[in-house]
Amino acid sequence: MNLKKPFFTWILMIAFHCISTAQTPTYPWLEGVLNDNCCTNQTATAYDFGTYSFVYIEANENCTAGGKLYFEDGTCWCEDKFGVSCLTAYNLAGESGQVIYNCGGGDSFTPFDQFEWLSGVASLQECTANPAITVYLRSGHHYVHVDGENGLGQLYSESGQALCADQTNYDCVAAYGLSSSDQTLSWTCGDAQSGIAVNSETFFPEDIVIANNVAYVSSLGDGSLMSFDLTQANPTPEVFAAAEEGYTQRWGVKVAGNTLLSILDNADFGGGMSGPAKLVAYDIATKAKTGEWDLPAGSIGHTVSVVDGKYYVTDFGQPRIFEIDPATGSVNDSWFTSSEWDPSISGIGGTIYDNEGGFYVSQGNKLWYLPISG
């Protein structure tokens, strides 16, 4: 029996398997290059040639243009410039690469996403200091113009070097030969947010109040209260107060100093009597509940206003306003109503305190002014 041939074949199979595994490329250095905002790295595509490989990282076209080509060890070999693609320069344009990374972020960007150094000379929130920022691309180089509060701005290179300061009779953008056709990205302070959203089928926004760059939004659908940090380019929701057992909705919200007020309801829109309703106070810093006051039976708390330390809650079910004194805990359920308010038309709609001693009240398809006497 000839044992040499089977043995030799077995050796070849083992050797082939080992060589194939050793040549499978890995790129641990990618973690240090990629980031979550997707601006400069929407995709990463690997081009494997067996003995060596390249990775091309392409930017999101809605934020900036071009990409960078890296060798398998993480060395950057080429950056798209002057209209020339690295893929073309290295004869990779016709090759079939494998997408090994696809950034999952959105397509809404600001110049702060593109240039990390920008936060050192401008701010997302201080709109007076830098009302607008424009990015230009010319001859393969980016230029960033930051508008100033006096209408005069500063022009920077893509690396953050200050190139030029506008003067009354001197326009840096024009001086560098830049025009609107060279713009790749523009941003206006105050418009940084692409929108705030909650990925939920039960969250239905009812009321909103903003304090210290945080938006607090109540939900008519699930009784929760969400907060959004408006200093973020794309604010993400955080639960400020979860829904409470026995209460299906949240209505009006108001901030008074360090206190956040929120109305919880059980409105019955089918014609029956509404369930329990109450006003709750929270400490904004800790989110801890600091007080709560039951509203009259059958009422639907709608809006809440704060005047001289007292809380005024309107009733959506009937045309009346309650007064709550947090110092004593008392609830005056007959603080104000009017014979001119027809309950067959509506309860109290939108209400706002004018900070000068009176309420503007919506009732019966009319707008009323209600002065508050001492």
Secondary structure, 3 states (H helix, E strand, C coil): CCCHHHHHHHHHHHHHHHHHHHCCCCCHHHHHCCCCCCCCCCEEEEEECCCCEEEEEECCCCCCCCEEEEECCCCEEEECECCECHHHHCCCCCCCCEEEEECCCCCCCCHHHHCHHHHHCCCCCCCCCCCEEEEEEECCEEEEEECCCCCCCEEEECCCCEEEECECCECHHHHCCCCHHHEEEEEECCCCCCCCCCCCCCCCEEEEEEECCEEEEEECCCCCEEEEECCCCCCCEEEEECCCCCCCEEEEEEEECCEEEEEEECCCCCCCCCCCCEEEEEECCCCCEEEEEECCCCCCEEEEEEECCEEEEEECCCCEEEEEECCCCEEEEEEEECCCCCCCCCCCCCEEECCCCEEEEEECCEEEEEECCC
